[in-house]
Every structure is written in C-alpha cells, then in structure tokens.
Amino acid sequence: MFFPDSITPNGADNLTWLSNPVFAIAGAGNRRGYNAAMGESIGKLVENLAAQLLANGGRVCCAESCTGGQIAKSFTDLAGSSDWFERGFVSYSNAAKTEMLGVPAAVIAEYGAVSEAVVTAMASGALRHSAADYALAVTGVAGPGGGSADKPVGSVWIAVASAGQLRARLFRFDGDRAAVREATCVAAIEMLLELLDSE
C-alpha cells in the first residue's frame, strides 16, 4: 500500500506521522475485494502477526470502537497469543475513549469520534496505558445507521503506533455491518504488519 511523504504535526515530536486519503475496500473496479473466506484470511494474518512479534519479542495492544472487541477476539483465537497480545480496550462510547485511553473530550467534540485526530489519540493512549510495544486503533461507522454526508456508513479510521511511528488511514468499506467490521479487522492487522515490516 502507498504511503505519502511523512509529516510531523505539532506535538508529535519523535513520531513519524503518515496519513492517507480514502482507501476504498470491497466491491468492483479498482476496489479491493473481501469474500466469504475473510475469516480464514484473518486467521492467516494473525498467524503472520504472531510470528513477527514472537521473532522480535514485541507485544501488541488494541483499542477498538466500531469492531467492539472483534480484533482482540481474532488475536486470542490463536493459541499462545498471551505471549504477544498484551491487552485490549473496547472504548465504544466517547466517555470510554476519554476515561480508558485519555482521548481529550475536546478533541472528540471538535472532530467527532470517527476522525483522524481521535483514532491517533486512541492508538497513542493505548500505548501509554499498556505495557505493549505496538498498538492499533479503530473507530468508524459500521451501520446500518449513524452515517452522514461526510462520514457515510462504512467510513473507518485505523491507526497503528509504536514508540517511534504513528500511522493513520481512512477507509470506506462496502457491505452490511458485519462486512464492515470484518474488513476493518483485516485492514487493521495489515496496517500493523506494514509497520512491523518497516522497523
């Protein structure tokens, strides 16, 4: 996947900040398709993630909103995950994002829960509130309701972070609620694998 030139926003000293425009997932044309074998795909991705983390001695945590713990479940479906999965936060409400992860309420009020500002704060907060070396965070509109003109159903922000990097992307997923949540899991794990590959 393509990454634009890195930029360093205010207050992000010592971080490589990588942000992308929308990635359209699932469907036809130039969109990337996910099919009925997605569950098997997630399993393979988790196995790859586990192998990389075990090889470098790293541990991961996750902060989930729209997936409601589904990413953590996919991790713990693999036997032995306690060796590399440190903890998970299901910060479904705005209050939980603030209380559990330290996302400023003012940031949520200004940008909305489904935003780059919030998802990067979630990922950074997950690192601060855990003993993990890597974090991933997701926040989005899984549907069927809750969408708007600028944040339609299927809009999902995903962020991954380590001590030295913070990356965020906006995705637009097609399909029903289950499909959006499954596609979010796949994309989040893929992003984390990309980050690991870069370090």
C-alpha positions in Angstrom: 0.0 0.0 0.0 1.1 3.5 -0.7 2.3 5.9 2.0 2.6 9.6 1.3 5.6 11.7 2.4 5.8 11.8 6.2 4.9 14.9 8.0 5.3 15.8 11.6 2.3 17.6 13.1 2.6 19.9 16.1 3.0 18.0 19.3 4.2 14.8 17.6 7.9 15.1 18.3 9.9 11.9 17.6 7.0 10.3 15.7 6.7 9.5 12.0 3.2 10.6 11.1 1.8 9.0 8.0 -1.7 9.8 6.9 -3.6 8.7 3.7 -6.6 9.7 1.7 -9.5 7.3 1.5 -8.9 3.7 0.6 -12.0 2.0 -0.9 -12.3 -1.6 0.1 -14.6 -4.3 -1.3 -16.7 -4.2 -4.4 -15.8 -3.9 -8.1 -13.4 -2.0 -10.3 -10.3 -0.7 -8.5 -11.6 -1.6 -5.1 -10.0 -4.4 -3.2 -12.4 -7.3 -2.6 -13.0 -9.3 0.5 -15.0 -12.5 0.2 -16.7 -15.2 2.2 -13.2 -16.6 3.1 -12.4 -13.5 5.1 -12.4 -15.4 8.4 -9.7 -17.7 7.1 -7.9 -14.6 5.8 -7.9 -13.0 9.3 -6.6 -16.2 10.8 -3.6 -16.2 8.4 -2.9 -12.6 9.1 -3.0 -13.2 12.8 -0.5 -16.1 12.4 1.8 -13.8 10.5 1.5 -11.1 13.1 2.2 -13.6 15.9 5.3 -14.9 14.1 6.7 -11.4 13.6 6.0 -10.3 17.2 7.5 -13.5 18.6 10.6 -13.0 16.5 11.2 -9.5 17.7 10.0 -10.0 21.3 7.2 -7.4 20.8 3.7 -7.2 22.2 0.6 -5.5 20.9 -2.5 -4.0 22.3 -5.6 -2.8 20.6 -8.2 0.0 21.1 -11.5 -0.8 19.4 -14.6 1.2 18.9 -16.7 0.0 15.9 -15.3 -3.5 16.0 -16.3 -4.0 19.7 -13.5 -6.3 20.6 -13.5 -8.3 17.3 -9.8 -7.7 16.7 -8.9 -8.9 20.2 -11.0 -12.0 19.6 -9.1 -12.7 16.4 -5.9 -12.5 18.3 -7.0 -14.7 21.2 -8.5 -17.3 18.8 -4.8 -18.3 18.2 -3.4 -20.5 20.9 -0.4 -19.0 22.7 -1.5 -15.4 22.0 -0.7 -14.4 25.6 3.0 -14.4 24.5 2.4 -11.4 22.2 -1.0 -9.9 22.8 -0.8 -7.6 25.9 -4.3 -6.3 26.3 -7.4 -4.8 24.5 -9.6 -1.8 25.1 -13.2 -1.7 23.9 -13.8 2.0 24.0 -17.2 2.1 22.4 -18.5 5.3 23.9 -16.9 8.7 23.7 -16.7 8.7 27.5 -14.8 5.4 27.4 -12.3 6.8 24.9 -11.6 9.6 27.3 -11.5 7.5 30.5 -9.7 4.5 29.2 -7.3 6.0 26.6 -7.0 9.6 27.6 -8.6 11.0 24.4 -9.4 14.6 25.2 -13.1 15.2 25.2 -12.5 18.5 23.4 -10.9 16.6 20.5 -13.9 14.3 20.2 -16.2 17.3 20.4 -14.3 19.2 17.7 -13.5 16.4 15.2 -16.1 13.7 16.0 -15.4 10.2 17.2 -14.8 9.0 13.6 -11.8 11.1 12.8 -8.0 11.0 12.3 -7.5 13.1 15.5 -9.4 10.7 17.6 -8.0 7.4 16.2 -4.4 8.6 16.5 -5.2 9.7 20.1 -6.7 6.2 20.7 -3.6 4.5 19.4 -1.2 6.7 21.4 -3.4 6.3 24.5 -3.4 2.5 24.2 0.4 2.5 24.2 0.5 4.8 27.2 -2.0 2.8 29.2 -0.4 -0.6 28.5 2.9 -2.4 28.5 2.7 -3.1 24.8 5.3 -2.1 22.1 2.7 -1.7 19.4 -0.9 -0.5 19.3 -3.7 -0.5 16.7 -6.9 1.5 17.0 -10.1 1.6 15.0 -13.1 3.9 15.0 -15.8 4.1 12.4 -19.4 3.9 11.2 -20.3 0.2 10.8 -24.0 0.9 10.1 -26.7 0.4 9.2 -27.4 3.8 10.7 -25.2 6.6 12.0 -23.8 7.8 8.8 -23.7 11.3 7.4 -22.8 13.1 4.2 -19.1 13.5 5.2 -18.9 10.2 7.2 -21.1 7.7 5.4 -21.7 4.2 6.6 -18.5 2.2 6.1 -16.2 5.1 6.9 -13.5 3.8 9.3 -10.3 5.4 10.6 -7.5 3.0 11.5 -4.2 3.9 13.3 -1.2 1.9 14.3 1.6 3.1 16.6 4.9 2.1 18.1 7.4 4.1 20.2 8.6 5.9 17.0 5.8 5.8 14.5 2.1 6.7 14.2 0.2 5.9 11.0 -3.5 6.6 10.2 -5.7 5.9 7.2 -9.3 6.5 6.3 -11.1 3.5 4.7 -14.5 3.3 3.1 -15.9 -0.2 3.2 -18.9 -1.6 1.4 -21.4 -4.1 2.7 -23.5 -4.6 5.8 -22.5 -4.1 9.4 -20.8 -7.5 9.7 -18.9 -7.0 6.4 -17.6 -3.5 7.5 -16.4 -4.9 10.9 -14.7 -7.9 9.3 -13.0 -5.7 6.7 -11.9 -3.3 9.4 -10.2 -6.2 11.2 -8.3 -7.3 8.1 -7.2 -3.8 7.2 -6.0 -3.0 10.8 -3.9 -6.2 11.0 -2.5 -5.5 7.6 -1.5 -2.0 8.7 0.2 -3.3 11.8 2.1 -5.8 9.7 3.3 -3.0 7.4 4.5 -1.0 10.4 6.4 -4.1 11.7 8.0 -4.6 8.3 9.2 -1.0 8.3 11.1 -1.3 11.7 
